[in-house]
Every structure is written in structure tokens, then in C-alpha cells.
Amino acid sequence: MKTNDALVAILKKSHAQAMAGQTVSMDEVKIFMKNKVDELTSKVDARCVAESI
């Protein structure tokens, strides 16, 4: 699939969801992004890494 085709498909799906009332507020987006950044940047406990599974 070409990049433009993929973008058009994403936009069509997004538009269809918005028309169906499936929307997300900016506050929800901010909370999700903050949680995701925290998750990806949190330090790993060195003991957990050293322990065998």
C-alpha cells in the first residue's frame, strides 16, 4: 500500500468514527500521552533486570 493510500484510509476511518460519535477529548489525549511518556521514560529497577525469570 502506498503512503498516500494508507493516509487516506486512516483519514476515512477517523472521519467515520467521528461521524458515529466515537470521539476523544483533548484532555483524554493529554492524559494518554502523559501516561505513555511516563511509561516509556520511567527508570527500570536494576534489581528486576538482574533477577532471572
N, CA, C and O of each residue as an XYZ file, in Angstrom:
212
protein
N       0.854     -1.173      0.000
C       0.000      0.000      0.000
C       0.902      1.239      0.000
O       1.848      1.325      0.782
N       0.606      2.174     -0.864
C       1.375      3.409     -0.921
C       1.085      4.263      0.298
O       0.035      4.129      0.927
N       2.028      5.150      0.632
C       1.871      6.023      1.792
C       0.595      6.841      1.697
O      -0.143      6.949      2.677
N       0.321      7.419      0.535
C      -0.888      8.235      0.368
C      -2.150      7.408      0.559
O      -3.126      7.885      1.139
N      -2.137      6.169      0.075
C      -3.295      5.290      0.246
C      -3.527      4.980      1.721
O      -4.669      4.947      2.182
N      -2.451      4.753      2.455
C      -2.565      4.470      3.879
C      -3.109      5.682      4.618
O      -3.964      5.538      5.493
N      -2.631      6.868      4.284
C      -3.105      8.093      4.924
C      -4.586      8.306      4.638
O      -5.344      8.660      5.542
N      -5.003      8.096      3.407
C      -6.414      8.248      3.042
C      -7.264      7.252      3.816
O      -8.352      7.598      4.276
N      -6.786      6.022      3.967
C      -7.536      5.005      4.708
C      -7.687      5.409      6.170
O      -8.763      5.256      6.749
N      -6.619      5.924      6.769
C      -6.678      6.369      8.168
C      -7.652      7.525      8.318
O      -8.452      7.547      9.254
N      -7.590      8.485      7.404
C      -8.484      9.642      7.472
C      -9.940      9.237      7.299
O     -10.816      9.764      7.985
N     -10.209      8.304      6.389
C     -11.583      7.832      6.184
C     -12.110      7.131      7.430
O     -13.260      7.332      7.819
N     -11.267      6.304      8.059
C     -11.696      5.607      9.271
C     -11.949      6.619     10.384
O     -12.949      6.522     11.095
N     -11.050      7.586     10.538
C     -11.197      8.609     11.569
C     -12.477      9.406     11.354
O     -13.207      9.679     12.306
N     -12.751      9.777     10.113
C     -13.959     10.537      9.795
C     -15.206      9.713     10.112
O     -16.166     10.228     10.685
N     -15.189      8.443      9.741
C     -16.335      7.575     10.006
C     -16.574      7.437     11.509
O     -17.719      7.445     11.963
N     -15.491      7.312     12.279
C     -15.643      7.199     13.732
C     -16.207      8.487     14.315
O     -17.070      8.445     15.192
N     -15.725      9.631     13.837
C     -16.225     10.919     14.333
C     -17.701     11.085     13.993
O     -18.475     11.574     14.816
N     -18.096     10.685     12.793
C     -19.486     10.802     12.382
C     -20.384      9.878     13.204
O     -21.570     10.155     13.380
N     -19.817      8.784     13.705
C     -20.578      7.842     14.527
C     -20.572      8.246     16.006
O     -21.128      7.542     16.848
N     -19.942      9.380     16.312
C     -19.913      9.865     17.687
C     -18.799      9.281     18.531
O     -18.769      9.467     19.747
N     -17.882      8.575     17.887
C     -16.768      7.969     18.614
C     -15.596      8.957     18.613
O     -14.682      8.856     17.796
N     -15.644      9.904     19.539
C     -14.598     10.918     19.595
C     -13.856     10.848     20.929
O     -14.333     10.248     21.893
N     -12.692     11.468     20.961
C     -11.858     11.519     22.149
C     -11.549     12.982     22.417
O     -11.179     13.723     21.507
N     -11.702     13.393     23.669
C     -11.429     14.791     24.007
C      -9.922     15.034     24.091
O      -9.142     14.098     24.260
N      -9.527     16.289     23.971
C      -8.116     16.637     24.078
C      -7.593     16.327     25.474
O      -6.425     15.969     25.624
N      -8.424     16.455     26.486
C      -7.992     16.105     27.844
C      -7.649     14.620     27.933
O      -6.667     14.243     28.572
N      -8.465     13.772     27.289
C      -8.187     12.337     27.278
C      -6.889     12.042     26.528
O      -6.109     11.182     26.939
N      -6.664     12.757     25.433
C      -5.429     12.582     24.655
C      -4.229     12.990     25.501
O      -3.218     12.287     25.516
N      -4.323     14.110     26.202
C      -3.214     14.590     27.032
C      -2.884     13.593     28.133
O      -1.713     13.323     28.399
N      -3.912     13.046     28.773
C      -3.691     12.053     29.833
C      -3.031     10.807     29.254
O      -2.079     10.283     29.832
N      -3.532     10.331     28.119
C      -2.956      9.144     27.483
C      -1.492      9.383     27.130
O      -0.640      8.537     27.403
N      -1.195     10.535     26.523
C       0.184     10.826     26.113
C       1.097     10.977     27.325
O       2.237     10.512     27.299
N       0.617     11.616     28.382
C       1.433     11.753     29.592
C       1.751     10.382     30.167
O       2.893     10.105     30.532
N       0.733      9.519     30.247
C       0.944      8.167     30.770
C       1.907      7.375     29.892
O       2.753      6.639     30.401
N       1.781      7.525     28.580
C       2.652      6.793     27.656
C       4.090      7.278     27.785
O       5.018      6.469     27.795
N       4.286      8.601     27.884
C       5.636      9.146     28.050
C       6.227      8.669     29.372
O       7.389      8.265     29.426
N       5.435      8.714     30.431
C       5.906      8.235     31.734
C       6.299      6.764     31.662
O       7.321      6.355     32.213
N       5.480      5.979     30.980
C       5.746      4.544     30.841
C       7.049      4.301     30.092
O       7.844      3.445     30.480
N       7.264      5.048     29.028
C       8.446      4.821     28.185
C       9.722      5.417     28.758
O      10.818      5.001     28.382
N       9.600      6.378     29.656
C      10.796      7.030     30.180
C      11.092      6.678     31.630
O      12.104      7.117     32.177
N      10.221      5.889     32.263
C      10.469      5.539     33.661
C      11.713      4.667     33.760
O      12.000      3.856     32.880
N      12.425      4.853     34.831
C      13.656      4.087     35.030
C      13.308      2.671     35.458
O      12.351      2.448     36.200
N      14.088      1.731     34.985
C      13.886      0.324     35.327
C      14.654      0.030     36.608
O      15.801      0.448     36.768
N      14.024     -0.678     37.496
C      14.675     -1.090     38.737
C      15.793     -2.078     38.400
O      15.542     -3.119     37.793
N      17.019     -1.753     38.794
C      18.182     -2.584     38.461
C      18.049     -3.994     39.008
O      18.521     -4.944     38.383
N      17.410     -4.150     40.172
C      17.239     -5.488     40.745
C      16.335     -6.341     39.868
O      16.584     -7.537     39.713
N      15.305     -5.761     39.299
C      14.395     -6.514     38.443
C      15.117     -7.017     37.197
O      14.880     -8.132     36.734
N      15.990     -6.188     36.669
C      16.723     -6.573     35.470
C      17.688     -7.699     35.775
O      17.881     -8.602     34.960
N      18.302     -7.643     36.967
C      19.316     -8.640     37.336
C      18.713     -9.983     37.720
O      19.384    -11.010     37.616
N      17.453     -9.997     38.164
C      16.825    -11.242     38.591
C      16.517    -12.130     37.390
O      16.147    -11.642     36.322
N      16.672    -13.415     37.573
C      16.342    -14.341     36.486
C      14.828    -14.507     36.438
O      14.131    -14.293     37.430
N      14.347    -14.882     35.293
C      12.905    -15.044     35.100
C      12.525    -16.482     35.321
O      11.351    -16.835     35.207
